[in-house]
Amino acid sequence: MSKLPLLPTTVIGSYPRPKWLRESIRLHKAGKISDEDLQEAFNDAVIAVLKDHYNAGVDVPTDGEVRRDEMVEFFAERIKGFKFYGPVRVWGTAYYRKPSVVSKIEYKKPMLVDEFTFAKSVSYTDNLKITITGPYTIVEWSYNEYYKNKKDLVFDLAKAINQEIKNLVEAGAKIIQIDEPALHTRREDVSWGVEAVNEAVKGVNAKLVMHICYGEYSFVAPYLNELKVDQINFAFKIYNYKPLELLKRYGFDKELGAGVIDVHNRRIETSEEVANDIRKILEYFTPEKLWINPDCGLKLLSRKIAYQKLVSMVEGTKVVREELKRKGYSVD
């Protein structure tokens, strides 16, 4: 990793697909453009996303996950043992292809290496983050028709994820984020779910981040320091920062990625609002261990709003950096 400033800014992972990419995907599904043309469209979209992140001033960007329709489907399509029967309704008129495990989970071949390699080749920084959905979340959001119990399934999947992460490191990945938004869904699963995450990152030499967003943080708070990751990032903005007290109470001692942007609200936070929120977080945690990020992925927003939110996030962070600099901190 290259040196980062105090209070590094980052994104969680996803970013809105450009309109022309969505149209290219539609045309490809209709058989009107080739695989090669679609691949070119994906590559161009990665360049566009990284340009947005660069212009916004984000220190640790991603490729926007523009090649992924959904965070579970993408991996279930590429790991042996999963099958799709058809779409299921999530809420309202929103559907997704919920996978089912019908045979033993086996790692087949690298899933993210090619997309990471391309993103690295066009990135403005080597502090590029690659994201991967964690084993517990994939299983929680899938059906199980093969394994006797959920735990055995999660641990087999953790071994497959571990192989993928090691391949990413071999390809040059330095910052890897494991997304586990479902880890705190069921209190009775959390203790062994944490062990499964640790299995997924076992023997990995990279900066490891885990993402947790909406749910009952009190279920997972007692186990956070047991996770073999360097940083955990949380959705805080949507909860008005109330979980900070919970983390402090349990002696959370890892790097903290603090969500200061509400990704489910199209209102654009002001830079001063972001600065005030960061000041609030600094009442609980030291700046040396604090990263700044949105609550979650930005893909459900329009590209214009997502970009403007990132600009506010970065500008608000810069305000606080200057304040810390005047207090004697080294911010560069």
Secondary structure, 3 states (H helix, E strand, C coil): CCCCCCCCEECCCCCCCCHHHHHHHHHHHCCCCCHHHHHHHHHHHHHHHHHHHHHHCCCECCCCCCCCCCCCHHHHCCCEEEEEEEEEEEECCEEEEEEEEEEEEECCCCCCHHHHHHHHHHCCCCCCEEEEECHHHHHHCCEECCCCCHHHHHHHHHHHHHHHHHHHHHCCCCEEEEECCCCCCCHHHHHHHHHHHHHHCCCCCCEEEEEECCCCHHHHHHHHHHCCCCEEEECCHHHCCCHHHHHHHCCCCCEEEEECCCCCCCCCCCHHHHHHHHHHHCCCCCHHHEEEECCCCCCCCCHHHHHHHHHHHHHHHHHHHHHHHHCCCCCC
